[in-house]
């Protein structure tokens, strides 16, 4: 099977990490996959914070409504949208939509790349935005939109059901 298709179809969320550190060359590859996500007008309205410090990881887990599995991963990538960067070119649509779409694309790149390198990850969107802002000392124009713990995992969640294809798609021949 094509490795991209394999990664899309077989990647699962993981909420149980060993804590073993990632080799730096793998972290660099993950950074590149984030950088090369698609971006409207090539605005690249994002920043990424790589958190390895255990104390900061614990504080992020607390800000994520007590989802402490986050802190067990050796690396948390915090995906940050820069709404005003998009707004400079696209106005309200850039501010309210494009920057979020683009950070979502970057997050998906990260998840698939981590899977292809043999790591586990989880897209975490349930967190107190103000709490994450305080933990990372983010500026007013920086909006945290995802926390992604990455590392070796001891458990991967089972495949969940999906809406049947015939209910999802409308073909216009």
N, C-alpha and C positions, 0 to 999 in steps of 0.2 A: 504494500500500500504506500502511496505517496506520503512522505514524512509530515508534510503540513496537514494533510487530511487526517492522518493518524493522530497528530497532536490535538486537532480540533475535536475529533470524535472520542478520544480516550482520556483527555485531561479531566481531572476531578479536583474538587476542593479538598484540602487537608487541614485538619485542626489538631494535629498531634505531631509535633516536631521534636527531633533529637537534640537540636542545639549545636550540632557539628558545624563549624564555620565553612563557608564557601571559599574555594580557591579564588584568589584575586582575578585571575584571567576569566573566570566565569562571571564574576561581578562586572567586569569590563564588558563582556559580551551582552549581559543583561542591560547595561546602560546604553549600549549601542541600539538594542532593539527598541528601547524607549524613545531614543532620539529620532529614529527613522519612521515613527508612526506618521500616517497621513495628516495633513494640516491644511485647512482652507487658506488659500492665498499664501501658503508657507509661513503663516504668522507664528507657528510654534508657541502657542499661549500656555506654556507649561513650565514647571520646575519639578524636580524630584529630590526628595531628601532621603538619603540612605542612612538608616539608623541601625547601628551595630551595638551601641552601648546598652548594656542590660538595664540600667536604671531608667533610661529613656524609653526602652521597649516596655518596661513595666508600666510606666506612666501612660504610654499610648494604649496599652491594654485596659487600663482603668478608664481612660477617656472613651474607649470603645465599649462603654457600658459593661465593664468587667469581663470582656472576652479575653481572658488571660492567656489563652493559647497563642495569641499574637506575640507575647513576650518570650515564648519558648523558641521561636524561630531565630536563627542567628542574624537574620537580616529582615528589616521591614522597609519596604519602599513606600514612601508617602508621596502620592501623586497630587500635585497642586496645580490648579487652574489659575490662569492670569486673565480674568475676564476683560480687563481694560486693554490688553494687548489685542484681543479680537475686536473689541469695540472700536478701536481706532480706525479700522478699515470697514467693519461690518455693522457698526452701531449696536442697537439693542439685540439684534439677532446674533451677532458675534458674542456679546456679553452674556446672553442668557441661554444660548444653544450651542454655537460652534465650539466654544472653548470646552464645554462639557463633552460634546461628541469626540473631540480630539483627544482629551485626556482618557476617555473610555477606550479609544482605539489604542492609545499607548499602553493602557493597562492590559488590554487583551494581548498585545504583543509580548508584554512581560510574562503573562501567564503561560502562553504557548512556548516562549523561549525557555522558561524555567522547566517546563515539562520535557522539552526536547533535550535538555541537559541532565535530565534524571532527577530534578528537584520537585518538591511539592510546593503548593502555594494556595492562597485563598484570597479572593477579592472581598474585602471588608468595606462595606459602605455604612454600616450602622455604628456611628460614633458621634460624640458631641463635638460639633465643629469648633466651638469656642474653646473646648478643652484641648483639642489637638493644636489649635492656634497657639494657646498658651504654652503647651509643652515644647513646641518647636520655635516659639517666638516669631511667628509669622507676621508679616505686614498686612495692612488693611486691604491691599490689592491681591493678596495671595489666598486662594480658597482651597483648603484641603478637600479632595473629592474621593480618595480611596486610600486605604491602608492595605498593603499586600505583603504579608509575611511569606518569606521564601526560605526553604531549606530542605534538608533530608527529613522525610516523614516516616512515621511508624504505622500510619493508618491513612488510607485514602477512602473517602466516602463512596458508597455504592452509587452506581448510575441512577439518576432520578428519571422519572417519567417526563415525557415531553408531550405537548399538544400534538395530536395526529396531523400529519402532513396535509391531509385533505381539509382540515379546519383552518390551516394557517395561510394557505396560498390561494390566490385568485389569478387564474391565467386569462390573459386577454390575447387570443390568437391573432 
